[in-house]
Amino acid sequence: MPAYAPAAGTVRESAPGFHKADGGAGDTARGKAKGEVKGKVGGKLGGTGQGVDLGTEITASLVVFLVALPLCIGVAVASGTPAELGIISGVVGGLVVGMTRGSALQVSGPAAGLTALVAETVEAHGIAMLGVIVLMSGLLQIGLGMIRLGRMFQAISIAVVQGMLAGIGLPLMFSQSYPLADAAAPGTAIENILGFPAHVLDTFTDAQTAIAALLGIATVVLSFVWKKVPGPVRKIPAALVAVAIGILVAALPGVEVKTLQVGDLLASVQFPGPEQFAGLADPAVLTAVFTFTVIASAESLFTAAAVDRMHDGPRTRYNTELIAQGAGNTVCGILGALPMTAVVARSSANVQAGAKTRLSRTLHGLWLLAFALLLPSVLALIPISVLAGVLVHSGWKLLAPEQFPKMWRQDRGEFVVMTITTGVIVATALLEGVLVGLAAGIVLAALRMSQTSVEHRVEGDAAELVMTGNATFLRLPKVIDALEAVGSAGTPRIRLDLMGVTHLDHACRSQIEEFVAQKRASQTVRVELLLPDLPAAKQKQKPKRRPRPESSPESRPEFSPESRSESRSESRSGLRRQPVSPSWPPPQPHERAYERSSSGALYDAFYAPSRPGPSAEWYYLDTRPFEGLQDSEEARWRDYHG
């Protein structure tokens, strides 16, 4: 949905084939439409029209700006590059990606998930090569989006999405707890968590770090309670109030807390030259390009799935968003800046601030550019601890600890997937955690889909195995045990009834085929194999049944193993096969219940279908008589026909 939807009257007047019946009415409709658009766009700041609330969009953009600014600087410093390069990537994420139609509320910029990869690349190839690598990665992303590979990232479990958000929020809280007290974080998420108790003890041993910590804690508390403030003051974002308080406290005499420091933005731009493009002949550089492409695309589109769950606005257009991310990285590469992805912390802050359109995320890029170029002295007044407090609050909202007991009550299997995803992200990185979470979700789905019921019993002279459900390789041990049980029963007949099986994979089918072949080759037992009519089920119609033959035992046509082999070859070659003689022995009275099945497959197993499918050989029963059973079978045939 566009940021400013045209009025219905305007659209109708421009529609092909529409003619105004009355000039005055048309002018009135046009004037009304213009008045509505004017009210939406040109209304007073903070006024809410039927479309976009400009006041909310602008305040949301300022909140995102305050969240994005320390992230841009922190990611750049952690990557071993100048802080200004992180701000440039944030500006591109707002002004280039922010204006595209891929996602309405997702905010892009330099991401912590690429920090280690950027640091390794800069160390191995130099900061000059970083621009070319990011540029080529952006072009590859555009190509992937154009061939419509973005939608495959929509196939992600809700448990994985929630686990991803929690896995991002928890490390974010602990990592920002250090700058909240004007200290440096030890390093990885695990190191930050383990070092937190000692960090708390050290914070209050120094007066200045204690002041910084109190400012950060006050920011966090203010972010939680600000919504309860009565009156119109509540419309001002809590982050802006916290920044204003922090600036006032930092300006007091005797207070020496750390503040933001930003250098010359234009001087940090490095355009790649011919020498850098020549480095693309290095296989290591090409590997880095491919790695950047995969990780940046995955993080952006997985984040899109998470952000879509935070709001009820327009959904992400995945292919368009992938192209937009590629365009942003292409521009970042040309400017020699850091690679960018969609960032959950900024996006969630954008949603929580009440943004509804792309305007807020676009304006946040404009604020980054304006303050870095024109007002760097203003940025130098903002305490770092206040911005860290804003990020700690965002991390708590992402963690959403109440979701874990809720998921436990709803679905314990999904709870396990969610917990695994969170734990692996905290222990390793975002992409690895999401991939492990997806794998855990697939395993859970496979186990739930492989619900197989296998029963075996002995009735009279027959050992019967009845199987229902989905028979996959995960249940193969259970199937093998049941086959061995009916095979060792010592009865002259074995019936394998798989009429209730809804899915039979290759592993289980091969095992059953091998069992049937071995038993029939022994010439000591008759094996009857009953399967559903899979081809007919796919066509969603009943198979055509042949009428019951009115024949005597003497008039039955012979059906030899040679004719079976010939029929099978014809079936595989796609030729229409001639009708096959009825099986011997015919179905007994206690077996006729199977004939009432919805597919009519058992009847077709005894009276072969006129148009068998590729698996028609499954419907043949063992018709060869052997000594000791022939007399009793002929008697049963006569009894059946009266």
N, C-alpha and C positions, 0 to 999 in steps of 0.2 A: 504494500500500500504506500503511495507516495506521501511525502511529508505534509503537503498541503493538498487535500483532495478537492477537485473542482466541484462546484455546486451542481446539483442534478440538472437544474435548468440550463446551465452552460453546456453540459455534455449533450443534452438533448438537442439543443439548437445546432450544434456542430455535427450531429449524426447524419450520415448519408440518407437522403430521401425524406428528410423532415422539412416540412414547409409550414410557416406560421399562418394560421388561419386569420389572425387579426394582428395588425401592426402594433396597435397599442398594447395588446397582451404580450407580444414578443418583447417590446421595449420594457414593459414592466418586469417580465421574467429576467431580462438581461440586467436591469437595474438592481433587482433583488439579489441576483447572483453576485454582482460586483459588490453590493453592500455587505453580503455575507463574507466574501473573501477579505474585504477591507477590515471587517470586524475581527477576523481570525488573525490576520497578519499585522494590521496597523493599530490594534487595540492597545490600551494602556498596559504598561508592564505589570505583569501579575494578574491581569484580567483573564478570565477563562471564557473563551468563546466555544462554539460547537466544534471547532477543529483543534488547533494547537494552542496550548497555553505558553506564550513566549516567555513569561516570567519563570515558569517552572523549567522550561528548556534551558534558559540562561543560567539559572542557579544550579541546575544539574550539571551543566558544562563546567562551572567553576568547581564543583565538588570533584568531578572527574579530573580536572586540572590539578587540584591539590593532591589527589591520590597518584596521578601519573607522574608528577614532577619528581618526587623522591625515588619512584621506581625507575624512571629513566636514568637518573644519575647513579643510583645504586647498581643497576644492571651493567651500566657502562664501566664503572669502576671495578666491579667484580670480574668483568671480562678482560681487564687489562688494557682498556682503551680510554681516551679522554672522555670526561663526563659530557662534553658538548655533543659528542656523536650519539649518545643516548637521547638527548633532547631532540636532535634532528630526526631520529627515527620516530619519536613520539609525534613530532609535527607532521611528518609524512603520514603516519597512521591516522591522524585526525583529518587532515585536509585532502588527502588522496583517497584512502580507503573509506573514510567517514562519509564521503559524498556518494558512494556507490549504493546500489539497491540490494546488495547481497543479504545484509543483516541490518535490522533497524537499530538495535541497541547495543550490539557488540562493539567494543572499543579495542583498537589495535595499537601496538607499540613494541618496544624492545621487551623481550620476555625472559624471565629467570630460567625457563627451561632450556634456553639456548646458551646460557652463560658459560658452562664448561666447554661446550663445543666451540664457541667463539674464542675463548681463551686458548684452547689448543691450536686452533687455526692461526691465530695471530702469532703464537709462539713458533709454529712450524713454518709459516709462509710470509710472515710480516703483515703489518697493518695495511700496507698498500694493496696487497692481494685480496684483502677482505672485501673490498668494493666489487671486484670482478666476480668473486664467488657468489656474493649476494645478488648481483645483477643477473647472472646466469640461472640462479635458483628461482628468481622471480619470473624469468621467461619460461622456465620449465613449469612452474605453477600455472601460468596462463595457458600453456599447452594442455596440461591435465584438465583444467576447467573447460576448455573448448571441446575436448573429447568426452566430456560429461562423466568424469570419474569422481566428482565431488559427492554425489549422492550415496556412494557406497559407505560413507562415514555416518549415514543416518542409522545404520544397523548397529545400534549400541544399546545395551541393557540400561534400564533406569537405575539399577543397583550400581552399575559401573559408573554412571554419571554422578550419582550421589557420592560414591566412594572417591571419585576424582576430585569433586569439590572439597570434600573433607581432607583429602590428601594434599590439596593445595593450601587450604586454610590453616591447618595445624602447623606446618613448617613456617608459613608466613607470620603467624603470631609469635613463634619463638625467635625467628630471625630478626623481627622488628623490635623485640623486647630489648635488644642490645642498643641500637641507636636511640631508643626511647629514653635511655639513661646516658646518652653520649658515649657509648662504648662501641667497640667493633665486634661483630659476630665472629665466633671461632671459625666457621666454615660451613660444613655440610649440615643437613637438617638433624642428623643424629648427634653430631657434635654440639650443635646449638641446644638441643634438648638436654643432653647430659651435662652441659656446662651451665645450665640455667640456675640451679641452686647456688653455686658459687658466685654467679653474676649478681644475684639478688643481695647476697651478703656484702659484696664489694660496693654496691651502688650507694649505700648510705654511710660509707666511711669518708666520703668527700662531700663537702657542702654543695659544690657546683653540680656534681652528678645527681645529688639528691634533688636539687631544684629542677633539673631537666626531667628527672623521673616523675616528679610531682606534676609537672606540666603535661607529660605524656599520659599519666594516669587520669588526670583531670579531663583530658581530651576523650579518653575512652569512656569514662563515666558520663560525660556530657553527651556523647553520641548515643548512649543507651537511654538516657532520661529526657532528652530534648523533645521527643515526640509528645511527652506529657505536659509540656509547658502550655498554659492556656493562652488564647488570644492569637492575633495575627503574627506575633513574634515567632511562633512555631514554624511559619513558612520559610524563615531564614535557615539555611542548612547548618547543622551543628558544626560541620567542619569549618565553615567560615567564621563562626563565633569563636571556635577554639583557636584559629589562627590569629584572630584579632586580639584575643586575650594573651596568646603567646608572644605576640609582637610587643604588647604593652609591658609584659613582665620582663622580656629580654632587654627592653630599653631602660629598666630601672638601674640606678647606680649600684655597682657591686655584683651584678648578675652577669656571668660570663658563660652562657650556654652556647653550644655550637649552632651556627646558622648556615643556610645554603650558600654555596659559592659557585657561581657560573662564570666562565670565561667568555672570550670572543667567539660567537657562534659561527660567523662567516669565515673566520680564519681557520676553523677546524675542518672545513669542507675540503675533501681531496678527490678530485676527479681521476679515475683510472686512465692510464695512458697505454700506448702500444706495448710497452714492456710488460705491463700487467696482463694484457690480453694474450701475449705470447706465452704466459705461464699456464694457459689452459691446455697446453700440450703435455703437461705433467700429469700422469695418471693419479697422483695423490691429490692434485687440485680438483680433478674431475670427480674423484670419490667424495671430496668435501662438498662439492656442488650437489651431488646426488643426496648426500646425508642431510644437508641443510633443507633441501626440497621436501624430503619425506617427513622430517621431524616438524618443520614449520607448517606444512599442510595438515598433518595429523593433529597438532596442537590447536591450530585455528579451528578446524572443523569439529573436533571433539568439544572444544569450548563453545562452539555455536550450539551444539546439542544441549549443553548444560545451561547456557543463557536462555535458550528457548523455553526451558522449564521454569524460568524465573518470572516470566511475564505472559500476558495473554494477548499480546499484539501480533503483528505479522510474523510469520515463521521465516526462518532463514532459507534463502535460495542457495543451496550448497555449491552448485557449479558457478554461479555468479560470484559468490563470496570467495571461492578459490581463485577466480580470475582477479578479483579485487585485491586479494592478498598478494598475488603475483605482481600486479601493477605497483603496489606499494613497495615490495622488495626490489623491483626493478629501479624505481626512483631512488630508494635507499642505496642501492649499489652504485648508481651514477654519482651520487653525492659522497660515496665512500663511508656511509654510516653503518650502523649495526643492523642485522636482520631483524624483522619484526614478525609478530604473530598476534592473533587475538589474545587478550589477557583477561583472565577471569576476575582478578581483583578490580580492575577498572570497570569492566562490564557490569559487575554486580553493584558497584558504587553508582553507576549510571542508572541502573534499574531501581535501586533503593531510593535514589534522589527524585524519582517520579518522572523520568524522561519517557517520552512516548514516540519520538521521531529521531531521524538521523541528525537533526540540528544540534543537539547537545554534544554529540561526539565530534562533530565537525568544529564547533566552536571551541572545544577543549584544545584542539590542535592550534587554533588561532591564538588562544591565550598563551600557550607554550611559546609560540613564535614571538608574540608581542612582548611578553615579559623578558624573554631571553635576549631579544634584540634591543628593546627600548627601555626596559625597566629592570636591568639586572640588579640595581641597587635596592629595589623593593624586595626582590627575592632574598637578598642578603639579610633582611630583617626577620625572616621566618625561621623560628627555631626548628631544628631537625627533629627534636623529640615530639613536637606537636604533630608533624607529618607522620612520624612513626606511630603515634597513637591512633591516627586515622586509619592506618593500615592494620593495626592490631584489631580494631573494631571490624574492619572488612574481613579479616581472617576468621574471626569468631562467627560472623554471619555465614561464611563459606563452610566452616566446620559443621555448623548446625547439629550440635550433639544430641538434640531431641530426636533426630531422624534415626539414630541407631536403635533405641528401644522400640520406636514405632515400626521399623522394618522387622525387628525380631518378632513382634506380635503378628505382623501381617504374613511374613514368609521367611522362615529361618534359613532356607537355602539361599535366598537372595541376600539375607543378612551376611552370610558367610562370604558371598561374592563381594559385597560392599566393603566388608572389613579387610579382605585380602587386597582389594584395590587400594584402599587407603594405606595399609601397611607397606605395600611394595612401593608406592609413590614416595612415602616418607623415607624409606630405606634407600631408594635408588633415585629415580627421576620420574617426571610426568609420563613420558611416552612408555617407558618400561612398565610402569604401574598400570597404565590403561591396557596395554597388550596382555599383561598377566590377568587382569580383571576380565577382559574379553574371553581369554582362554578358560578361566574358571566358569564364566557364564555359559560357554559352549558345553563344557563338561556337565554342568548341572542340567542343561537342556537335554543333552544326550541321555543322561541317566533317567530323567523323567519321561522321555519319549520311549525308552526301552522297558516299558512295563509289560513283562511277558508272564503269562500264567501257563504252567506246564503241569499236566496231571497224567499219571499213568496208572492203569488198573488192568486186572485180568477178569474177563467175563466169558465163561464157558471155555471154548477152545481158542479164544483170541486174546492177545495182549494188546491193549489199546492205549495210544498216546494222544491226548487232546491238548492242543496248543492254541492260545488266543493272545491278542495284543500285538505289540511290535517286537519282532524277533530280530535283534541286531547282534553284532559281534560281542557287545558288552554282556549279553546273556548266553553266550556260547557255552560256557561251562555247565550252566543249568540244562541246556538242551542236550549236551553230550551225556550227562548223567541220566537223563530220562530215556534217551535212546539205548543206553547200555542196560537200563532196567528192563525195558520191554524186550530187548534182544536176548537177555538171559532168563526170561520167564519160562522158556521151554515149551511154549504153546505152538501148535501147527500153523496158526495164523497171527499176523501182526497188522494192525490197522493204525496208520498215522493220519490222524484227523487234524488238518490245519485249516479247516473251513473258517475259523474265527480269527485267523491271522490277518491283520491289516497291513503289515509291512514285513517283508522277509528280505534281509540283505544277503549279499553274495556269500558271506562267511557261513551263515546258518544254512543257506540253500545247499552249498557245497557239502556240508557235513551230512545233511539229510540224504542227498543224492548218493554219497559214498556209502552210507549205511544201507540204503535200499539195494544198491548194486551188490554189496557183499552178501546180504541175506538171500537175494534171489539167485546169486551164483551158487550158493550152497545146495540148492535143490531140495532143501529139507523144510522150508517154511514158505508160506504164501504171504506176500507183502502187499497191502492195499494202501495207496497214497491218495489222500483227498485234499485238494487245495481249492481256494476260491478262484472264480473265473476272473482273473486280473484284467484281461483285455476287455471283457464286457463291462467290468466295473469302471474302466477308464472311459468307456463310451457312454456311461451313465444310462444304460438301457439293459433290459433283460436279454440274455442270449436266446436265440431261436432254438426251441426244443423239437426234437424229432419225435414222432408218435411212437408209442410203445409197440414193439414188434409182436405180432401174433404168430408165433412159430413154435414148433416142437423141438425137442432136443436133437432129433435127426436132421432138421432143416437148418440148424445153426451154421453159418459160414465159419470157416476156419480162420483163425487169426494167429499166424505164426510169428516167431521172433523176426524172421526175415521181412515179413510185411510191416512190422513195427518199425524196423530200421529204415525201410523204404519210405514210410509215411513221415518219419521224422525228417529225413533229408528233404522231402517235398515241402514240409512246413517251413524249414529254415530257408529254403530257396524262394519262398513267397508264393508258391503255386497253391491253388485251391485243391484240397485233398478230398478224395472220395469218402463217403460215410464209412465209418468203422463199425464192425459188428458189435453187438452188446457184450458187455463184460461177463465173464463166467467166474463165479456164480452171480446171479442177480441179487439186488438188494433184498434183504429180509424184512419182515414186518417191523422189527424193532429198529431197523435202519431207515425206514421211510420218513422219519422225522426230519432227516437231513434234506429230503427233497423239498421241504417247505421253506428252505432258506430263500432270502430275497434275491440272490443271484441265480438260483437254480443250478449251481455249479455241480452239485453231486450227481444230479440226473444226467448232466452232460458228461460227467466222468464215466458213467456206465453206458450212456448212449451218446456217442461222441458228437461234438458240435459240427455243423456243416461247414463252418468257416473258422477253424482254430487259429489262435494267435501264435506269436513266436515261441511261446512256452507251452505249446500244445502237448509235448511229450509228457508233461507233468500229469496229464489227465488219464494216461494209460495205467491200468491196473495189471497186476501179474495174472495172466490168464492161462498159464501153462499148468495142466494137471500133473500131479505126481502120485506115485503109488501110496495107497493108504488113505487118500482123500477123495479120489475120483468117484467112487460109488456113492459116498455120502453127499457129494456135491450134485450128482445127477438126481438123486432123490429129492434134494432140496429144490432143484429146478422144476421137477414134476409137481412137487407140492405147491410151488409158487404159482404155476399155471393151472392148478386144479386138475 
